[in-house]
Amino acid sequence: RNDAIVRGRGAEARIDHSMWSEIAGAFSKGETLSIVDTWTDGENTWVQLGPERWINIEQDGEPVLDLID
């Protein structure tokens, strides 16, 4: 399991690993998140924070998370 810190203007979580899925919450710059899983289709990479909580690690072409080992 890894952790990440939210960058820039923050990040929106969605209920699934799709930009078209419902927004499930938002996180502010500087918040630390615990990553439980990852998913990628080779183009987009999403991290899972829990049930129905996914964040695309890049939004609008900008990275939204700094991963912590």
mmCIF file as Biopython writes it, N, C-alpha, C and O atoms, coordinates in Angstrom:
data_model
#
loop_
_atom_site.group_PDB
_atom_site.id
_atom_site.type_symbol
_atom_site.label_atom_id
_atom_site.label_alt_id
_atom_site.label_comp_id
_atom_site.label_asym_id
_atom_site.label_entity_id
_atom_site.label_seq_id
_atom_site.pdbx_PDB_ins_code
_atom_site.Cartn_x
_atom_site.Cartn_y
_atom_site.Cartn_z
_atom_site.occupancy
_atom_site.B_iso_or_equiv
_atom_site.auth_seq_id
_atom_site.auth_asym_id
_atom_site.pdbx_PDB_model_num
ATOM 1   N N  . ARG A ? 1  ? 0.834   -1.186 0.000   1.0 0.0 1  A 1 
ATOM 2   C CA . ARG A ? 1  ? 0.000   0.000  0.000   1.0 0.0 1  A 1 
ATOM 3   C C  . ARG A ? 1  ? 0.872   1.239  0.000   1.0 0.0 1  A 1 
ATOM 4   O O  . ARG A ? 1  ? 1.888   1.291  0.693   1.0 0.0 1  A 1 
ATOM 5   N N  . ASN A ? 2  ? 0.484   2.218  -0.761  1.0 0.0 2  A 1 
ATOM 6   C CA . ASN A ? 2  ? 1.201   3.486  -0.835  1.0 0.0 2  A 1 
ATOM 7   C C  . ASN A ? 2  ? 0.297   4.623  -0.384  1.0 0.0 2  A 1 
ATOM 8   O O  . ASN A ? 2  ? -0.921  4.473  -0.291  1.0 0.0 2  A 1 
ATOM 9   N N  . ASP A ? 3  ? 0.910   5.741  -0.113  1.0 0.0 3  A 1 
ATOM 10  C CA . ASP A ? 3  ? 0.173   6.959  0.193   1.0 0.0 3  A 1 
ATOM 11  C C  . ASP A ? 3  ? 0.496   7.991  -0.877  1.0 0.0 3  A 1 
ATOM 12  O O  . ASP A ? 3  ? 1.467   7.854  -1.620  1.0 0.0 3  A 1 
ATOM 13  N N  . ALA A ? 4  ? -0.325  9.013  -0.940  1.0 0.0 4  A 1 
ATOM 14  C CA . ALA A ? 4  ? -0.111  10.101 -1.889  1.0 0.0 4  A 1 
ATOM 15  C C  . ALA A ? 4  ? -0.569  11.407 -1.251  1.0 0.0 4  A 1 
ATOM 16  O O  . ALA A ? 4  ? -1.439  11.420 -0.380  1.0 0.0 4  A 1 
ATOM 17  N N  . ILE A ? 5  ? 0.034   12.503 -1.704  1.0 0.0 5  A 1 
ATOM 18  C CA . ILE A ? 5  ? -0.363  13.832 -1.261  1.0 0.0 5  A 1 
ATOM 19  C C  . ILE A ? 5  ? -1.016  14.536 -2.446  1.0 0.0 5  A 1 
ATOM 20  O O  . ILE A ? 5  ? -0.507  14.498 -3.567  1.0 0.0 5  A 1 
ATOM 21  N N  . VAL A ? 6  ? -2.143  15.173 -2.181  1.0 0.0 6  A 1 
ATOM 22  C CA . VAL A ? 6  ? -2.868  15.897 -3.222  1.0 0.0 6  A 1 
ATOM 23  C C  . VAL A ? 6  ? -2.106  17.174 -3.573  1.0 0.0 6  A 1 
ATOM 24  O O  . VAL A ? 6  ? -1.684  17.920 -2.689  1.0 0.0 6  A 1 
ATOM 25  N N  . ARG A ? 7  ? -1.937  17.415 -4.867  1.0 0.0 7  A 1 
ATOM 26  C CA . ARG A ? 7  ? -1.216  18.582 -5.381  1.0 0.0 7  A 1 
ATOM 27  C C  . ARG A ? 7  ? -2.182  19.673 -5.816  1.0 0.0 7  A 1 
ATOM 28  O O  . ARG A ? 7  ? -3.401  19.509 -5.782  1.0 0.0 7  A 1 
ATOM 29  N N  . GLY A ? 8  ? -1.605  20.776 -6.220  1.0 0.0 8  A 1 
ATOM 30  C CA . GLY A ? 8  ? -2.301  21.854 -6.928  1.0 0.0 8  A 1 
ATOM 31  C C  . GLY A ? 8  ? -3.644  22.250 -6.379  1.0 0.0 8  A 1 
ATOM 32  O O  . GLY A ? 8  ? -3.785  22.559 -5.196  1.0 0.0 8  A 1 
ATOM 33  N N  . ARG A ? 9  ? -4.632  22.237 -7.253  1.0 0.0 9  A 1 
ATOM 34  C CA . ARG A ? 9  ? -5.957  22.737 -6.875  1.0 0.0 9  A 1 
ATOM 35  C C  . ARG A ? 9  ? -6.835  21.670 -6.236  1.0 0.0 9  A 1 
ATOM 36  O O  . ARG A ? 9  ? -8.002  21.932 -5.944  1.0 0.0 9  A 1 
ATOM 37  N N  . GLY A ? 10 ? -6.300  20.477 -6.012  1.0 0.0 10 A 1 
ATOM 38  C CA . GLY A ? 10 ? -7.082  19.416 -5.390  1.0 0.0 10 A 1 
ATOM 39  C C  . GLY A ? 10 ? -7.443  18.335 -6.380  1.0 0.0 10 A 1 
ATOM 40  O O  . GLY A ? 10 ? -6.963  18.333 -7.514  1.0 0.0 10 A 1 
ATOM 41  N N  . ALA A ? 11 ? -8.294  17.408 -5.949  1.0 0.0 11 A 1 
ATOM 42  C CA . ALA A ? 11 ? -8.659  16.264 -6.785  1.0 0.0 11 A 1 
ATOM 43  C C  . ALA A ? 11 ? -10.077 15.821 -6.477  1.0 0.0 11 A 1 
ATOM 44  O O  . ALA A ? 11 ? -10.525 15.878 -5.332  1.0 0.0 11 A 1 
ATOM 45  N N  . GLU A ? 12 ? -10.779 15.377 -7.515  1.0 0.0 12 A 1 
ATOM 46  C CA . GLU A ? 12 ? -12.115 14.824 -7.343  1.0 0.0 12 A 1 
ATOM 47  C C  . GLU A ? 12 ? -12.038 13.303 -7.369  1.0 0.0 12 A 1 
ATOM 48  O O  . GLU A ? 12 ? -11.342 12.714 -8.196  1.0 0.0 12 A 1 
ATOM 49  N N  . ALA A ? 13 ? -12.760 12.686 -6.458  1.0 0.0 13 A 1 
ATOM 50  C CA . ALA A ? 13 ? -12.889 11.232 -6.459  1.0 0.0 13 A 1 
ATOM 51  C C  . ALA A ? 13 ? -14.182 10.868 -7.179  1.0 0.0 13 A 1 
ATOM 52  O O  . ALA A ? 13 ? -15.172 11.595 -7.104  1.0 0.0 13 A 1 
ATOM 53  N N  . ARG A ? 14 ? -14.162 9.752  -7.868  1.0 0.0 14 A 1 
ATOM 54  C CA . ARG A ? 14 ? -15.339 9.266  -8.583  1.0 0.0 14 A 1 
ATOM 55  C C  . ARG A ? 14 ? -15.666 7.853  -8.116  1.0 0.0 14 A 1 
ATOM 56  O O  . ARG A ? 14 ? -14.824 7.171  -7.531  1.0 0.0 14 A 1 
ATOM 57  N N  . ILE A ? 15 ? -16.909 7.416  -8.383  1.0 0.0 15 A 1 
ATOM 58  C CA . ILE A ? 15 ? -17.325 6.106  -7.888  1.0 0.0 15 A 1 
ATOM 59  C C  . ILE A ? 15 ? -16.721 4.956  -8.678  1.0 0.0 15 A 1 
ATOM 60  O O  . ILE A ? 15 ? -16.757 3.810  -8.229  1.0 0.0 15 A 1 
ATOM 61  N N  . ASP A ? 16 ? -16.161 5.250  -9.858  1.0 0.0 16 A 1 
ATOM 62  C CA . ASP A ? 16 ? -15.518 4.223  -10.672 1.0 0.0 16 A 1 
ATOM 63  C C  . ASP A ? 16 ? -14.343 4.877  -11.399 1.0 0.0 16 A 1 
ATOM 64  O O  . ASP A ? 16 ? -14.206 6.100  -11.377 1.0 0.0 16 A 1 
ATOM 65  N N  . HIS A ? 17 ? -13.497 4.073  -12.042 1.0 0.0 17 A 1 
ATOM 66  C CA . HIS A ? 17 ? -12.338 4.606  -12.754 1.0 0.0 17 A 1 
ATOM 67  C C  . HIS A ? 17 ? -12.742 5.069  -14.148 1.0 0.0 17 A 1 
ATOM 68  O O  . HIS A ? 17 ? -12.314 4.519  -15.162 1.0 0.0 17 A 1 
ATOM 69  N N  . SER A ? 18 ? -13.597 6.119  -14.161 1.0 0.0 18 A 1 
ATOM 70  C CA . SER A ? 18 ? -14.071 6.728  -15.407 1.0 0.0 18 A 1 
ATOM 71  C C  . SER A ? 18 ? -14.410 8.190  -15.143 1.0 0.0 18 A 1 
ATOM 72  O O  . SER A ? 18 ? -15.024 8.516  -14.127 1.0 0.0 18 A 1 
ATOM 73  N N  . MET A ? 19 ? -14.007 9.072  -16.062 1.0 0.0 19 A 1 
ATOM 74  C CA . MET A ? 19 ? -14.326 10.490 -15.913 1.0 0.0 19 A 1 
ATOM 75  C C  . MET A ? 19 ? -15.826 10.749 -16.044 1.0 0.0 19 A 1 
ATOM 76  O O  . MET A ? 19 ? -16.299 11.831 -15.696 1.0 0.0 19 A 1 
ATOM 77  N N  . TRP A ? 20 ? -16.571 9.772  -16.540 1.0 0.0 20 A 1 
ATOM 78  C CA . TRP A ? 20 ? -18.008 9.922  -16.711 1.0 0.0 20 A 1 
ATOM 79  C C  . TRP A ? 20 ? -18.790 9.387  -15.511 1.0 0.0 20 A 1 
ATOM 80  O O  . TRP A ? 20 ? -20.013 9.522  -15.464 1.0 0.0 20 A 1 
ATOM 81  N N  . SER A ? 21 ? -18.108 8.786  -14.550 1.0 0.0 21 A 1 
ATOM 82  C CA . SER A ? 21 ? -18.821 8.283  -13.382 1.0 0.0 21 A 1 
ATOM 83  C C  . SER A ? 21 ? -19.080 9.413  -12.389 1.0 0.0 21 A 1 
ATOM 84  O O  . SER A ? 21 ? -18.448 10.468 -12.438 1.0 0.0 21 A 1 
ATOM 85  N N  . GLU A ? 22 ? -20.016 9.163  -11.496 1.0 0.0 22 A 1 
ATOM 86  C CA . GLU A ? 22 ? -20.465 10.163 -10.530 1.0 0.0 22 A 1 
ATOM 87  C C  . GLU A ? 22 ? -19.336 10.608 -9.596  1.0 0.0 22 A 1 
ATOM 88  O O  . GLU A ? 22 ? -18.515 9.797  -9.169  1.0 0.0 22 A 1 
ATOM 89  N N  . ILE A ? 23 ? -19.308 11.891 -9.288  1.0 0.0 23 A 1 
ATOM 90  C CA . ILE A ? 23 ? -18.320 12.421 -8.336  1.0 0.0 23 A 1 
ATOM 91  C C  . ILE A ? 23 ? -18.686 11.944 -6.939  1.0 0.0 23 A 1 
ATOM 92  O O  . ILE A ? 23 ? -19.837 12.048 -6.515  1.0 0.0 23 A 1 
ATOM 93  N N  . ALA A ? 24 ? -17.697 11.421 -6.234  1.0 0.0 24 A 1 
ATOM 94  C CA . ALA A ? 24 ? -17.927 10.839 -4.908  1.0 0.0 24 A 1 
ATOM 95  C C  . ALA A ? 24 ? -17.282 11.662 -3.800  1.0 0.0 24 A 1 
ATOM 96  O O  . ALA A ? 24 ? -17.295 11.248 -2.641  1.0 0.0 24 A 1 
ATOM 97  N N  . GLY A ? 25 ? -16.724 12.808 -4.132  1.0 0.0 25 A 1 
ATOM 98  C CA . GLY A ? 25 ? -16.098 13.648 -3.124  1.0 0.0 25 A 1 
ATOM 99  C C  . GLY A ? 25 ? -14.901 14.372 -3.700  1.0 0.0 25 A 1 
ATOM 100 O O  . GLY A ? 25 ? -14.507 14.146 -4.844  1.0 0.0 25 A 1 
ATOM 101 N N  . ALA A ? 26 ? -14.332 15.243 -2.892  1.0 0.0 26 A 1 
ATOM 102 C CA . ALA A ? 26 ? -13.184 16.022 -3.342  1.0 0.0 26 A 1 
ATOM 103 C C  . ALA A ? 26 ? -12.159 16.111 -2.216  1.0 0.0 26 A 1 
ATOM 104 O O  . ALA A ? 26 ? -12.495 16.017 -1.036  1.0 0.0 26 A 1 
ATOM 105 N N  . PHE A ? 27 ? -10.913 16.290 -2.607  1.0 0.0 27 A 1 
ATOM 106 C CA . PHE A ? 27 ? -9.811  16.391 -1.656  1.0 0.0 27 A 1 
ATOM 107 C C  . PHE A ? 27 ? -9.038  17.669 -1.944  1.0 0.0 27 A 1 
ATOM 108 O O  . PHE A ? 27 ? -8.913  18.080 -3.098  1.0 0.0 27 A 1 
ATOM 109 N N  . SER A ? 28 ? -8.530  18.284 -0.910  1.0 0.0 28 A 1 
ATOM 110 C CA . SER A ? 28 ? -7.826  19.563 -1.021  1.0 0.0 28 A 1 
ATOM 111 C C  . SER A ? 28 ? -6.325  19.365 -1.109  1.0 0.0 28 A 1 
ATOM 112 O O  . SER A ? 28 ? -5.791  18.334 -0.700  1.0 0.0 28 A 1 
ATOM 113 N N  . LYS A ? 29 ? -5.653  20.378 -1.654  1.0 0.0 29 A 1 
ATOM 114 C CA . LYS A ? 29 ? -4.196  20.375 -1.728  1.0 0.0 29 A 1 
ATOM 115 C C  . LYS A ? 29 ? -3.604  20.106 -0.346  1.0 0.0 29 A 1 
ATOM 116 O O  . LYS A ? 29 ? -4.021  20.694 0.652   1.0 0.0 29 A 1 
ATOM 117 N N  . GLY A ? 30 ? -2.614  19.196 -0.310  1.0 0.0 30 A 1 
ATOM 118 C CA . GLY A ? 30 ? -1.915  18.880 0.924   1.0 0.0 30 A 1 
ATOM 119 C C  . GLY A ? 30 ? -2.479  17.701 1.697   1.0 0.0 30 A 1 
ATOM 120 O O  . GLY A ? 30 ? -1.823  17.196 2.608   1.0 0.0 30 A 1 
ATOM 121 N N  . GLU A ? 31 ? -3.685  17.251 1.353   1.0 0.0 31 A 1 
ATOM 122 C CA . GLU A ? 31 ? -4.256  16.091 2.051   1.0 0.0 31 A 1 
ATOM 123 C C  . GLU A ? 31 ? -3.464  14.834 1.699   1.0 0.0 31 A 1 
ATOM 124 O O  . GLU A ? 31 ? -3.024  14.669 0.561   1.0 0.0 31 A 1 
ATOM 125 N N  . THR A ? 32 ? -3.287  13.958 2.671   1.0 0.0 32 A 1 
ATOM 126 C CA . THR A ? 32 ? -2.625  12.668 2.456   1.0 0.0 32 A 1 
ATOM 127 C C  . THR A ? 32 ? -3.689  11.595 2.290   1.0 0.0 32 A 1 
ATOM 128 O O  . THR A ? 32 ? -4.613  11.499 3.096   1.0 0.0 32 A 1 
ATOM 129 N N  . LEU A ? 33 ? -3.557  10.792 1.245   1.0 0.0 33 A 1 
ATOM 130 C CA . LEU A ? 33 ? -4.514  9.741  0.923   1.0 0.0 33 A 1 
ATOM 131 C C  . LEU A ? 33 ? -3.829  8.389  0.948   1.0 0.0 33 A 1 
ATOM 132 O O  . LEU A ? 33 ? -2.660  8.273  0.581   1.0 0.0 33 A 1 
ATOM 133 N N  . SER A ? 34 ? -4.550  7.369  1.376   1.0 0.0 34 A 1 
ATOM 134 C CA . SER A ? 34 ? -4.041  5.996  1.358   1.0 0.0 34 A 1 
ATOM 135 C C  . SER A ? 34 ? -4.582  5.280  0.129   1.0 0.0 34 A 1 
ATOM 136 O O  . SER A ? 34 ? -5.794  5.193  -0.067  1.0 0.0 34 A 1 
ATOM 137 N N  . ILE A ? 35 ? -3.675  4.769  -0.693  1.0 0.0 35 A 1 
ATOM 138 C CA . ILE A ? 35 ? -4.044  4.076  -1.928  1.0 0.0 35 A 1 
ATOM 139 C C  . ILE A ? 35 ? -4.147  2.588  -1.647  1.0 0.0 35 A 1 
ATOM 140 O O  . ILE A ? 35 ? -3.219  1.981  -1.113  1.0 0.0 35 A 1 
ATOM 141 N N  . VAL A ? 36 ? -5.289  2.000  -2.013  1.0 0.0 36 A 1 
ATOM 142 C CA . VAL A ? 36 ? -5.475  0.565  -1.793  1.0 0.0 36 A 1 
ATOM 143 C C  . VAL A ? 36 ? -5.329  -0.262 -3.071  1.0 0.0 36 A 1 
ATOM 144 O O  . VAL A ? 36 ? -5.095  -1.469 -3.008  1.0 0.0 36 A 1 
ATOM 145 N N  . ASP A ? 37 ? -5.468  0.393  -4.242  1.0 0.0 37 A 1 
ATOM 146 C CA . ASP A ? 37 ? -5.348  -0.344 -5.505  1.0 0.0 37 A 1 
ATOM 147 C C  . ASP A ? 37 ? -5.108  0.662  -6.630  1.0 0.0 37 A 1 
ATOM 148 O O  . ASP A ? 37 ? -5.298  1.864  -6.449  1.0 0.0 37 A 1 
ATOM 149 N N  . THR A ? 38 ? -4.691  0.161  -7.789  1.0 0.0 38 A 1 
ATOM 150 C CA . THR A ? 38 ? -4.543  0.997  -8.978  1.0 0.0 38 A 1 
ATOM 151 C C  . THR A ? 38 ? -5.187  0.300  -10.162 1.0 0.0 38 A 1 
ATOM 152 O O  . THR A ? 38 ? -5.361  -0.918 -10.161 1.0 0.0 38 A 1 
ATOM 153 N N  . TRP A ? 39 ? -5.538  1.086  -11.173 1.0 0.0 39 A 1 
ATOM 154 C CA . TRP A ? 39 ? -6.111  0.560  -12.410 1.0 0.0 39 A 1 
ATOM 155 C C  . TRP A ? 39 ? -5.605  1.418  -13.556 1.0 0.0 39 A 1 
ATOM 156 O O  . TRP A ? 39 ? -5.517  2.640  -13.431 1.0 0.0 39 A 1 
ATOM 157 N N  . THR A ? 40 ? -5.273  0.782  -14.668 1.0 0.0 40 A 1 
ATOM 158 C CA . THR A ? 40 ? -4.871  1.538  -15.853 1.0 0.0 40 A 1 
ATOM 159 C C  . THR A ? 40 ? -5.388  0.846  -17.102 1.0 0.0 40 A 1 
ATOM 160 O O  . THR A ? 40 ? -5.552  -0.373 -17.146 1.0 0.0 40 A 1 
ATOM 161 N N  . ASP A ? 41 ? -5.643  1.675  -18.125 1.0 0.0 41 A 1 
ATOM 162 C CA . ASP A ? 41 ? -6.010  1.130  -19.430 1.0 0.0 41 A 1 
ATOM 163 C C  . ASP A ? 41 ? -4.888  1.392  -20.430 1.0 0.0 41 A 1 
ATOM 164 O O  . ASP A ? 41 ? -5.077  1.259  -21.639 1.0 0.0 41 A 1 
ATOM 165 N N  . GLY A ? 42 ? -3.704  1.771  -19.907 1.0 0.0 42 A 1 
ATOM 166 C CA . GLY A ? 42 ? -2.573  2.084  -20.747 1.0 0.0 42 A 1 
ATOM 167 C C  . GLY A ? 42 ? -2.502  3.558  -21.114 1.0 0.0 42 A 1 
ATOM 168 O O  . GLY A ? 42 ? -1.460  4.043  -21.554 1.0 0.0 42 A 1 
ATOM 169 N N  . GLU A ? 43 ? -3.606  4.269  -20.933 1.0 0.0 43 A 1 
ATOM 170 C CA . GLU A ? 43 ? -3.667  5.698  -21.227 1.0 0.0 43 A 1 
ATOM 171 C C  . GLU A ? 43 ? -3.929  6.509  -19.962 1.0 0.0 43 A 1 
ATOM 172 O O  . GLU A ? 43 ? -3.305  7.545  -19.736 1.0 0.0 43 A 1 
ATOM 173 N N  . ASN A ? 44 ? -4.852  6.029  -19.148 1.0 0.0 44 A 1 
ATOM 174 C CA . ASN A ? 44 ? -5.204  6.673  -17.885 1.0 0.0 44 A 1 
ATOM 175 C C  . ASN A ? 44 ? -4.875  5.742  -16.733 1.0 0.0 44 A 1 
ATOM 176 O O  . ASN A ? 44 ? -5.058  4.528  -16.828 1.0 0.0 44 A 1 
ATOM 177 N N  . THR A ? 45 ? -4.392  6.318  -15.648 1.0 0.0 45 A 1 
ATOM 178 C CA . THR A ? 45 ? -4.112  5.543  -14.442 1.0 0.0 45 A 1 
ATOM 179 C C  . THR A ? 45 ? -4.920  6.133  -13.297 1.0 0.0 45 A 1 
ATOM 180 O O  . THR A ? 45 ? -4.890  7.337  -13.046 1.0 0.0 45 A 1 
ATOM 181 N N  . TRP A ? 46 ? -5.634  5.265  -12.617 1.0 0.0 46 A 1 
ATOM 182 C CA . TRP A ? 46 ? -6.481  5.659  -11.490 1.0 0.0 46 A 1 
ATOM 183 C C  . TRP A ? 46 ? -5.984  4.963  -10.229 1.0 0.0 46 A 1 
ATOM 184 O O  . TRP A ? 46 ? -5.479  3.842  -10.283 1.0 0.0 46 A 1 
ATOM 185 N N  . VAL A ? 47 ? -6.134  5.642  -9.094  1.0 0.0 47 A 1 
ATOM 186 C CA . VAL A ? 47 ? -5.846  5.027  -7.803  1.0 0.0 47 A 1 
ATOM 187 C C  . VAL A ? 47 ? -7.157  4.884  -7.042  1.0 0.0 47 A 1 
ATOM 188 O O  . VAL A ? 47 ? -8.033  5.746  -7.103  1.0 0.0 47 A 1 
ATOM 189 N N  . GLN A ? 48 ? -7.265  3.769  -6.325  1.0 0.0 48 A 1 
ATOM 190 C CA . GLN A ? 48 ? -8.464  3.522  -5.523  1.0 0.0 48 A 1 
ATOM 191 C C  . GLN A ? 48 ? -8.153  3.827  -4.070  1.0 0.0 48 A 1 
ATOM 192 O O  . GLN A ? 48 ? -7.142  3.382  -3.527  1.0 0.0 48 A 1 
ATOM 193 N N  . LEU A ? 49 ? -9.044  4.597  -3.447  1.0 0.0 49 A 1 
ATOM 194 C CA . LEU A ? 49 ? -8.874  4.963  -2.039  1.0 0.0 49 A 1 
ATOM 195 C C  . LEU A ? 49 ? -9.753  4.121  -1.137  1.0 0.0 49 A 1 
ATOM 196 O O  . LEU A ? 49 ? -9.529  4.067  0.073   1.0 0.0 49 A 1 
ATOM 197 N N  . GLY A ? 50 ? -10.736 3.472  -1.700  1.0 0.0 50 A 1 
ATOM 198 C CA . GLY A ? 50 ? -11.682 2.650  -0.960  1.0 0.0 50 A 1 
ATOM 199 C C  . GLY A ? 50 ? -12.849 2.328  -1.874  1.0 0.0 50 A 1 
ATOM 200 O O  . GLY A ? 50 ? -12.802 2.620  -3.069  1.0 0.0 50 A 1 
ATOM 201 N N  . PRO A ? 51 ? -13.901 1.726  -1.320  1.0 0.0 51 A 1 
ATOM 202 C CA . PRO A ? 51 ? -15.065 1.399  -2.149  1.0 0.0 51 A 1 
ATOM 203 C C  . PRO A ? 51 ? -15.644 2.662  -2.797  1.0 0.0 51 A 1 
ATOM 204 O O  . PRO A ? 51 ? -15.916 3.652  -2.118  1.0 0.0 51 A 1 
ATOM 205 N N  . GLU A ? 52 ? -15.822 2.610  -4.098  1.0 0.0 52 A 1 
ATOM 206 C CA . GLU A ? 52 ? -16.390 3.709  -4.870  1.0 0.0 52 A 1 
ATOM 207 C C  . GLU A ? 52 ? -15.663 5.029  -4.649  1.0 0.0 52 A 1 
ATOM 208 O O  . GLU A ? 52 ? -16.286 6.088  -4.569  1.0 0.0 52 A 1 
ATOM 209 N N  . ARG A ? 53 ? -14.340 4.953  -4.551  1.0 0.0 53 A 1 
ATOM 210 C CA . ARG A ? 53 ? -13.502 6.150  -4.389  1.0 0.0 53 A 1 
ATOM 211 C C  . ARG A ? 53 ? -12.267 5.996  -5.276  1.0 0.0 53 A 1 
ATOM 212 O O  . ARG A ? 53 ? -11.292 5.355  -4.884  1.0 0.0 53 A 1 
ATOM 213 N N  . TRP A ? 54 ? -12.312 6.587  -6.477  1.0 0.0 54 A 1 
ATOM 214 C CA . TRP A ? 54 ? -11.222 6.511  -7.438  1.0 0.0 54 A 1 
ATOM 215 C C  . TRP A ? 54 ? -10.791 7.917  -7.834  1.0 0.0 54 A 1 
ATOM 216 O O  . TRP A ? 54 ? -11.628 8.806  -7.983  1.0 0.0 54 A 1 
ATOM 217 N N  . ILE A ? 55 ? -9.483  8.120  -8.004  1.0 0.0 55 A 1 
ATOM 218 C CA . ILE A ? 55 ? -8.957  9.386  -8.495  1.0 0.0 55 A 1 
ATOM 219 C C  . ILE A ? 55 ? -8.038  9.102  -9.673  1.0 0.0 55 A 1 
ATOM 220 O O  . ILE A ? 55 ? -7.143  8.261  -9.591  1.0 0.0 55 A 1 
ATOM 221 N N  . ASN A ? 56 ? -8.272  9.817  -10.772 1.0 0.0 56 A 1 
ATOM 222 C CA . ASN A ? 56 ? -7.363  9.764  -11.914 1.0 0.0 56 A 1 
ATOM 223 C C  . ASN A ? 56 ? -6.118  10.544 -11.500 1.0 0.0 56 A 1 
ATOM 224 O O  . ASN A ? 56 ? -6.233  11.695 -11.078 1.0 0.0 56 A 1 
ATOM 225 N N  . ILE A ? 57 ? -4.930  9.944  -11.613 1.0 0.0 57 A 1 
ATOM 226 C CA . ILE A ? 57 ? -3.727  10.624 -11.125 1.0 0.0 57 A 1 
ATOM 227 C C  . ILE A ? 57 ? -3.366  11.847 -11.959 1.0 0.0 57 A 1 
ATOM 228 O O  . ILE A ? 57 ? -2.490  12.627 -11.585 1.0 0.0 57 A 1 
ATOM 229 N N  . GLU A ? 58 ? -4.050  12.010 -13.098 1.0 0.0 58 A 1 
ATOM 230 C CA . GLU A ? 58 ? -3.843  13.185 -13.938 1.0 0.0 58 A 1 
ATOM 231 C C  . GLU A ? 58 ? -5.209  13.741 -14.330 1.0 0.0 58 A 1 
ATOM 232 O O  . GLU A ? 58 ? -6.053  13.008 -14.846 1.0 0.0 58 A 1 
ATOM 233 N N  . GLN A ? 59 ? -5.428  15.024 -14.089 1.0 0.0 59 A 1 
ATOM 234 C CA . GLN A ? 59 ? -6.684  15.650 -14.476 1.0 0.0 59 A 1 
ATOM 235 C C  . GLN A ? 59 ? -6.371  16.903 -15.289 1.0 0.0 59 A 1 
ATOM 236 O O  . GLN A ? 59 ? -5.571  17.740 -14.872 1.0 0.0 59 A 1 
ATOM 237 N N  . ASP A ? 60 ? -7.000  17.023 -16.435 1.0 0.0 60 A 1 
ATOM 238 C CA . ASP A ? 60 ? -6.747  18.140 -17.363 1.0 0.0 60 A 1 
ATOM 239 C C  . ASP A ? 60 ? -5.270  18.252 -17.731 1.0 0.0 60 A 1 
ATOM 240 O O  . ASP A ? 60 ? -4.744  19.355 -17.885 1.0 0.0 60 A 1 
ATOM 241 N N  . GLY A ? 61 ? -4.601  17.097 -17.872 1.0 0.0 61 A 1 
ATOM 242 C CA . GLY A ? 61 ? -3.207  17.067 -18.285 1.0 0.0 61 A 1 
ATOM 243 C C  . GLY A ? 61 ? -2.197  17.380 -17.192 1.0 0.0 61 A 1 
ATOM 244 O O  . GLY A ? 61 ? -0.996  17.435 -17.455 1.0 0.0 61 A 1 
ATOM 245 N N  . GLU A ? 62 ? -2.674  17.587 -15.964 1.0 0.0 62 A 1 
ATOM 246 C CA . GLU A ? 62 ? -1.796  17.915 -14.847 1.0 0.0 62 A 1 
ATOM 247 C C  . GLU A ? 62 ? -1.838  16.810 -13.800 1.0 0.0 62 A 1 
ATOM 248 O O  . GLU A ? 62 ? -2.915  16.307 -13.482 1.0 0.0 62 A 1 
ATOM 249 N N  . PRO A ? 63 ? -0.676  16.420 -13.256 1.0 0.0 63 A 1 
ATOM 250 C CA . PRO A ? 63 ? -0.677  15.430 -12.171 1.0 0.0 63 A 1 
ATOM 251 C C  . PRO A ? 63 ? -1.363  16.012 -10.939 1.0 0.0 63 A 1 
ATOM 252 O O  . PRO A ? 63 ? -1.142  17.174 -10.598 1.0 0.0 63 A 1 
ATOM 253 N N  . VAL A ? 64 ? -2.188  15.220 -10.274 1.0 0.0 64 A 1 
ATOM 254 C CA . VAL A ? 64 ? -2.903  15.705 -9.097  1.0 0.0 64 A 1 
ATOM 255 C C  . VAL A ? 64 ? -2.408  15.082 -7.796  1.0 0.0 64 A 1 
ATOM 256 O O  . VAL A ? 64 ? -2.808  15.507 -6.712  1.0 0.0 64 A 1 
ATOM 257 N N  . LEU A ? 65 ? -1.533  14.070 -7.900  1.0 0.0 65 A 1 
ATOM 258 C CA . LEU A ? 65 ? -1.030  13.403 -6.703  1.0 0.0 65 A 1 
ATOM 259 C C  . LEU A ? 65 ? 0.480   13.259 -6.762  1.0 0.0 65 A 1 
ATOM 260 O O  . LEU A ? 65 ? 1.051   13.036 -7.830  1.0 0.0 65 A 1 
ATOM 261 N N  . ASP A ? 66 ? 1.122   13.388 -5.613  1.0 0.0 66 A 1 
ATOM 262 C CA . ASP A ? 66 ? 2.529   13.011 -5.454  1.0 0.0 66 A 1 
ATOM 263 C C  . ASP A ? 66 ? 2.547   11.722 -4.661  1.0 0.0 66 A 1 
ATOM 264 O O  . ASP A ? 66 ? 2.081   11.689 -3.522  1.0 0.0 66 A 1 
ATOM 265 N N  . LEU A ? 67 ? 3.077   10.661 -5.244  1.0 0.0 67 A 1 
ATOM 266 C CA . LEU A ? 67 ? 3.118   9.374  -4.549  1.0 0.0 67 A 1 
ATOM 267 C C  . LEU A ? 67 ? 4.226   9.365  -3.508  1.0 0.0 67 A 1 
ATOM 268 O O  . LEU A ? 67 ? 5.308   9.908  -3.728  1.0 0.0 67 A 1 
ATOM 269 N N  . ILE A ? 68 ? 3.939   8.739  -2.371  1.0 0.0 68 A 1 
ATOM 270 C CA . ILE A ? 68 ? 4.900   8.608  -1.279  1.0 0.0 68 A 1 
ATOM 271 C C  . ILE A ? 68 ? 5.172   7.118  -1.088  1.0 0.0 68 A 1 
ATOM 272 O O  . ILE A ? 68 ? 4.234   6.324  -1.026  1.0 0.0 68 A 1 
ATOM 273 N N  . ASP A ? 69 ? 6.419   6.738  -0.996  1.0 0.0 69 A 1 
ATOM 274 C CA . ASP A ? 69 ? 6.751   5.320  -0.765  1.0 0.0 69 A 1 
ATOM 275 C C  . ASP A ? 69 ? 6.513   4.937  0.671   1.0 0.0 69 A 1 
ATOM 276 O O  . ASP A ? 69 ? 6.737   3.787  1.048   1.0 0.0 69 A 1 
#
